[in-house]
Amino acid sequence: MGDRSDRVPMMTRRTRRSTIGPTPAVPHSQHANSGCKQQGTVGDKQPGYTRHSNGKVKEEEKQEADETVTSTTRNEKNRITERLSCHVLQESLLSSASGYRNYRGILNWCVVMLVLSNARLFLENLIKYGILVDPIQVVSLFLKDPYSWPALCLVIVSNTFIMAALYTERRLSLGTISESTGTFLHFVNLTTLLCFPSATVLTLTSMTPVGGVFALGVYTILFLKLYSYKDVNMWCREMRHSRARTLTRSHSCPSVARSNGSAVHSHVTYPGNLTHRDIYYFMVAPTLCYELNFPRSPRIRKSFLLRRLFEMLFLMQLLIGLVQQWMVPTIQNSMKPFQDMDFSRMMERMLKLAVPNHLIWLIFFYWFFHSSMNFVAELLQFGDREFYRDWWNSETVTYFWSNWNIPVHKWCLRHFYQPIMRRGVSKWVARTAVFLLSAFFHEYLVSVPLKMFRLWAFMGMMAQIPLAWFVSRFLRGNYGNAAVWISLIIGQPVAVLMYFHDYYVLHYVPQS
Ligand SMILES: CC(C)(COP(=O)(O)OP(=O)(O)OC[C@H]1O[C@@H](n2cnc3c(N)ncnc32)[C@H](O)[C@@H]1OP(=O)(O)O)[C@@H](O)C(=O)NCCC(=O)NCCS
């Protein structure tokens, strides 16, 4: 906006000069740029131009010429006045009173500086360590032994829990088991779903930490999905019972055989949704919240799918490369200051790690929430593509947590926050309970695979509550936004260094 308003007076002045001057006051190059249309306009207004034979037209031309002469005289006067005074009452652009808001150039400068300083870091890193990128090494992070695939086997076993949930729901829908028995069976299923993989990861020596994170990640997603599946089917039964009380038999919930995942999209009602196809569609769909009829996109766009696939493959390689080349050496170099408890060097290492860590996190965000989720959604014709919102504009910590990971946020709202709020629990208690649950899962996903319980992830998540209060109470607008960014940029490397330090001490430092 500021850009346009700045340009307007200049444009007007330039146009006036090019149309009134009988002799070209504009340099030749400017004429060339003005194009045919502008030259034609100048020519048409020249006095004494005898192209028309009609007398009326000549009269008009004469009048026009007189007007031009008058306006030339007026403009000549203006020009002389302009020459005499050259100052206007105005503020400097950078003072806030000027109302100037167009900082596009400054933003570009920031990007250029960022690229240049990172290019320097990149070169420094290459000179210091050489090329550390090794794609084969990634495989060893998942497998210790090429003939043993514990994480994958664990993931395959998870199928049993899906089947258990489906059969419990089928029996509940038929009325062969009571609601309380069904709830108990779901409770056993979901508890085992969390305990069994963690016990396996903790006891199996062939399981690597990365393999463990992968397997537990799959089980956590499964837990959240099956919890949602149980809740939604229960709500459907409640609705069926309440309708059955009010409607006649002929109007009560008709069962339709086609469900989520079928080739022909049709509306399904309970218990027509209790099929293998429906539950497996939900298991692979990029959402944690179950619905009987997901919104579906009309067709698979091949070019969109290929673009997302290309992004997924490229960004995956980039992530691996950045971790191996940039993050690992920085973490390794941080061990000594942490062991010596040298605070100034610890701070320096932590800030050094903050840059690659943050960059990797941003790339990961795009890779997971945009490329991968859209790829799966497109493939499954899953219509709801709101996987994230504009978290980068967060001015409060709660806005960030409600907008960066929409599948988890939606699940938290639908299956945890709102149900406990409906029971009369206050907003702050409900919010604390959600963060407590989230902190538990964060710790579960880190501590179990690393086989050490330090609670850094748990505390990091719980620290969001006082941080949220502080930011909303004392910081507004851009300051709030900066506080959210700082907490992201600094908070994560602190947690990474804490875990790495403890893991290193536990496994590589000889115990006296
Ligand atoms: C805790 C959390 C759910 C709060 O979300 P929020 O959007 O700030 O919650 P709000 O208090 O604004 O309420 C949200 C909705 O709850 C509903 N709600 C509010 N009070 C309610 C009540 N008393 N009863 C029922 N529903 C209620 C409303 O529908 C409201 O929606 P609206 O905004 O359209 O009015 C959110 O911060 C969160 O998801 N945190 C955890 C995120 C997380 O751990 N992510 C992990 C990513 S790795």
The ligand as a MOL file (V3000), in Angstrom:
LIG
                    3D

  0  0  0     0  0            999 V3000
M  V30 BEGIN CTAB
M  V30 COUNTS 48 50 0 0 0
M  V30 BEGIN ATOM
M  V30 1 C -5.2880 -27.1050 25.0440 0
M  V30 2 C -5.7950 -26.7430 23.6900 0
M  V30 3 C -6.7170 -27.8470 23.1800 0
M  V30 4 C -6.5610 -25.4440 23.8130 0
M  V30 5 O -7.0080 -25.0350 22.5500 0
M  V30 6 P -7.6870 -23.5990 22.3560 0
M  V30 7 O -8.0250 -23.4710 20.9200 0
M  V30 8 O -6.8240 -22.5610 22.9630 0
M  V30 9 O -8.9970 -23.7730 23.2160 0
M  V30 10 P -10.1940 -22.7350 23.4710 0
M  V30 11 O -10.3320 -22.5280 24.9110 0
M  V30 12 O -10.0130 -21.5310 22.5980 0
M  V30 13 O -11.4830 -23.5540 22.9920 0
M  V30 14 C -11.5050 -24.1990 21.7700 0
M  V30 15 C -12.8780 -24.7550 21.4990 0
M  V30 16 O -13.3370 -25.4970 22.5960 0
M  V30 17 C -14.7440 -25.3550 22.7090 0
M  V30 18 N -15.1350 -25.0220 24.0840 0
M  V30 19 C -14.7380 -23.9690 24.8140 0
M  V30 20 N -15.3190 -24.0290 26.0150 0
M  V30 21 C -16.0990 -25.1290 26.0390 0
M  V30 22 C -16.9490 -25.7290 27.0170 0
M  V30 23 N -17.1150 -25.2120 28.2090 0
M  V30 24 N -17.5740 -26.8510 26.6680 0
M  V30 25 C -17.4360 -27.3950 25.4620 0
M  V30 26 N -16.6440 -26.8760 24.5020 0
M  V30 27 C -15.9780 -25.7690 24.7920 0
M  V30 28 C -15.1800 -24.3010 21.7760 0
M  V30 29 O -15.8560 -24.9240 20.7230 0
M  V30 30 C -13.9110 -23.6730 21.2690 0
M  V30 31 O -14.0250 -23.4420 19.9160 0
M  V30 32 P -14.2340 -21.9470 19.3820 0
M  V30 33 O -12.8430 -21.3690 19.3890 0
M  V30 34 O -14.7850 -22.1610 18.0270 0
M  V30 35 O -15.1600 -21.2610 20.3370 0
M  V30 36 C -4.6480 -26.5040 22.6560 0
M  V30 37 O -3.7640 -25.5640 23.1410 0
M  V30 38 C -3.8910 -27.7820 22.3410 0
M  V30 39 O -4.2950 -28.5200 21.4560 0
M  V30 40 N -2.7720 -28.0270 23.0570 0
M  V30 41 C -1.9760 -29.2130 22.9300 0
M  V30 42 C -1.3220 -29.2750 21.6200 0
M  V30 43 C -0.2720 -30.3220 21.5840 0
M  V30 44 O 0.1290 -30.8980 22.5480 0
M  V30 45 N 0.2380 -30.5550 20.4200 0
M  V30 46 C 1.2950 -31.4850 20.2620 0
M  V30 47 C 1.9020 -31.2660 18.9720 0
M  V30 48 S 3.3610 -32.1810 18.7950 0
M  V30 END ATOM
M  V30 BEGIN BOND
M  V30 1 1 1 2
M  V30 2 1 2 3
M  V30 3 1 2 4
M  V30 4 1 2 36
M  V30 5 1 4 5
M  V30 6 1 5 6
M  V30 7 2 6 7
M  V30 8 1 6 8
M  V30 9 1 6 9
M  V30 10 1 9 10
M  V30 11 2 10 11
M  V30 12 1 10 12
M  V30 13 1 10 13
M  V30 14 1 13 14
M  V30 15 1 14 15
M  V30 16 1 15 16
M  V30 17 1 15 30
M  V30 18 1 16 17
M  V30 19 1 17 18
M  V30 20 1 17 28
M  V30 21 1 18 19
M  V30 22 1 18 27
M  V30 23 2 19 20
M  V30 24 1 20 21
M  V30 25 1 21 22
M  V30 26 2 21 27
M  V30 27 1 22 23
M  V30 28 2 22 24
M  V30 29 1 24 25
M  V30 30 2 25 26
M  V30 31 1 26 27
M  V30 32 1 28 29
M  V30 33 1 28 30
M  V30 34 1 30 31
M  V30 35 1 31 32
M  V30 36 2 32 33
M  V30 37 1 32 34
M  V30 38 1 32 35
M  V30 39 1 36 37
M  V30 40 1 36 38
M  V30 41 2 38 39
M  V30 42 1 38 40
M  V30 43 1 40 41
M  V30 44 1 41 42
M  V30 45 1 42 43
M  V30 46 2 43 44
M  V30 47 1 43 45
M  V30 48 1 45 46
M  V30 49 1 46 47
M  V30 50 1 47 48
M  V30 END BOND
M  V30 END CTAB
M  END
